[in-house]
């Protein structure tokens, strides 16, 4: 399956610094995005900005499928931008762009990905609408979980 671009936009009542801190803490993803991220194991810690941080994930889709894949942070322009390389059952590039607009953090996630599952085989391109719907579902779960996590961050800071 050729990589295809999926774009997600979120608006959060938060500082982009807090959003960035939460999203690059790979080991904590199952805590707040547990509907999708079933397990996360950090393989490499990376540098102080997170570059080189690698993790292995077990994620689930809306369909009865799980995906085993790795992510590596390849570039960080803290707190505004984070680029991630995915490999395994999910391959491609994911870029998080964060912009502060007053009290709102605008988050744009560009996922240029493909699925590498033998079970999907040649029918994978035909399933693309289902993949898009599954991605939308996963990102809705992520937004809800991140909103709750940021509420906890705000409570700790106040």
C-alpha positions as CSV (number, residue, x, y, z in Angstrom):
1,X,0.0,0.0,0.0
2,X,1.4,3.4,-1.0
3,X,1.7,6.0,1.7
4,X,-1.2,8.4,1.9
5,X,-1.6,11.7,3.7
6,X,-4.1,11.9,6.6
7,X,-4.5,15.4,8.3
8,X,-5.9,15.9,11.8
9,X,-6.6,19.3,13.4
10,X,-7.2,19.7,17.1
11,X,-7.9,22.8,19.2
12,X,-7.0,22.5,22.9
13,X,-7.3,24.8,25.8
14,X,-3.6,24.6,26.7
15,X,-0.1,25.9,26.3
16,X,1.8,24.3,23.4
17,X,4.7,23.6,25.7
18,X,2.4,21.3,27.8
19,X,1.0,19.6,24.7
20,X,4.5,18.9,23.3
21,X,5.6,17.5,26.7
22,X,2.7,15.1,26.8
23,X,2.9,13.9,23.2
24,X,6.6,13.0,23.2
25,X,6.3,11.0,26.4
26,X,5.8,7.8,24.4
27,X,5.8,5.5,27.5
28,X,2.7,7.4,28.8
29,X,0.5,7.1,25.7
30,X,-1.4,4.0,27.0
31,X,-2.3,6.1,30.1
32,X,-4.3,8.7,28.2
33,X,-4.8,7.2,24.8
34,X,-5.4,3.7,26.0
35,X,-8.3,3.0,23.7
36,X,-5.8,2.9,20.9
37,X,-2.3,2.5,22.4
38,X,-2.4,-0.9,24.2
39,X,1.3,-1.0,25.0
40,X,4.3,1.3,24.7
41,X,7.9,0.3,25.4
42,X,10.7,2.9,25.1
43,X,13.7,1.4,23.3
44,X,15.9,4.5,23.2
45,X,15.6,7.6,25.3
46,X,17.0,10.0,22.8
47,X,18.6,13.4,23.6
48,X,17.3,16.1,25.9
49,X,14.9,17.4,23.3
50,X,13.6,13.9,22.5
51,X,15.5,13.4,19.1
52,X,16.4,9.8,18.8
53,X,13.7,8.6,21.2
54,X,12.3,5.3,20.0
55,X,9.4,3.3,21.2
56,X,7.6,0.1,20.2
57,X,3.8,0.3,20.2
58,X,1.0,-2.2,20.1
59,X,-2.1,-0.3,18.9
60,X,-5.5,-1.3,17.9
61,X,-7.9,-0.1,15.2
62,X,-11.6,0.2,15.1
63,X,-11.5,-3.0,13.1
64,X,-10.5,-6.2,14.9
65,X,-6.8,-5.6,14.0
66,X,-3.8,-4.7,16.1
67,X,-0.6,-3.1,14.8
68,X,2.9,-3.6,16.1
69,X,5.1,-0.7,15.0
70,X,8.0,1.5,16.1
71,X,8.3,5.3,16.2
72,X,11.4,7.4,16.3
73,X,11.5,11.1,16.9
74,X,13.8,12.4,14.1
75,X,13.4,16.2,14.5
76,X,12.2,18.5,17.2
77,X,11.7,22.3,17.1
78,X,10.4,22.6,20.6
79,X,7.7,23.2,21.3
80,X,6.3,23.9,17.9
81,X,7.2,20.9,15.7
82,X,8.0,17.2,16.1
83,X,8.7,14.8,13.3
84,X,8.4,11.1,13.8
85,X,9.3,8.1,11.6
86,X,7.1,5.0,11.8
87,X,8.1,1.5,10.8
88,X,6.5,-1.9,11.1
89,X,2.8,-2.6,10.6
90,X,2.5,1.2,10.2
91,X,5.1,2.9,8.0
92,X,5.7,6.5,7.1
93,X,6.2,10.0,8.6
94,X,4.1,11.8,11.1
95,X,4.6,15.5,11.8
96,X,3.0,17.4,14.7
97,X,2.8,21.2,14.3
98,X,1.7,23.3,17.3
99,X,0.7,26.9,17.2
100,X,-0.4,29.0,20.2
101,X,-3.4,31.3,19.5
102,X,-4.1,33.0,22.8
103,X,-5.3,30.4,25.3
104,X,-5.8,27.8,22.5
105,X,-3.2,25.4,21.2
106,X,-3.8,24.6,17.5
107,X,-2.4,21.1,16.8
108,X,-2.0,19.9,13.2
109,X,-1.0,16.3,12.7
110,X,0.1,15.2,9.2
111,X,0.4,11.4,8.9
112,X,1.9,10.3,5.6
113,X,1.5,6.6,6.3
114,X,0.9,3.1,4.8
115,X,-0.2,-0.1,6.4
116,X,2.2,-3.0,6.1
117,X,0.0,-6.0,7.1
118,X,0.3,-9.2,5.1
119,X,-3.3,-10.0,6.1
120,X,-4.5,-7.0,4.1
121,X,-2.4,-8.0,1.0
122,X,-3.6,-6.6,-2.3
123,X,-6.9,-5.4,-1.0
124,X,-5.3,-2.7,1.2
125,X,-5.9,0.0,-1.4
126,X,-9.6,-0.9,-1.5
127,X,-9.8,-0.6,2.2
128,X,-8.5,3.0,2.2
129,X,-11.9,4.6,3.1
130,X,-12.0,2.2,6.1
131,X,-8.5,3.2,7.1
132,X,-9.4,6.8,6.9
133,X,-12.5,6.2,9.1
134,X,-10.4,4.2,11.6
135,X,-7.8,6.9,11.7
136,X,-10.5,9.5,12.4
137,X,-11.8,7.3,15.2
138,X,-8.3,6.9,16.7
139,X,-7.6,10.6,16.6
140,X,-11.0,11.4,18.3
141,X,-9.9,9.1,21.1
142,X,-6.6,10.8,21.2
143,X,-8.1,14.3,21.4
144,X,-10.4,13.2,24.3
145,X,-7.5,11.5,26.2
146,X,-5.1,14.4,25.6
147,X,-7.8,16.9,26.8
148,X,-8.1,15.0,30.0
149,X,-4.3,14.6,30.4
150,X,-3.9,18.4,29.9
151,X,-6.6,19.1,32.5
152,X,-4.5,17.1,35.0
153,X,-1.3,19.0,34.0
154,X,-3.2,22.3,34.5
155,X,-4.4,21.1,37.9
156,X,-0.9,20.2,39.0
157,X,0.4,23.7,38.0
158,X,-2.3,25.6,39.8
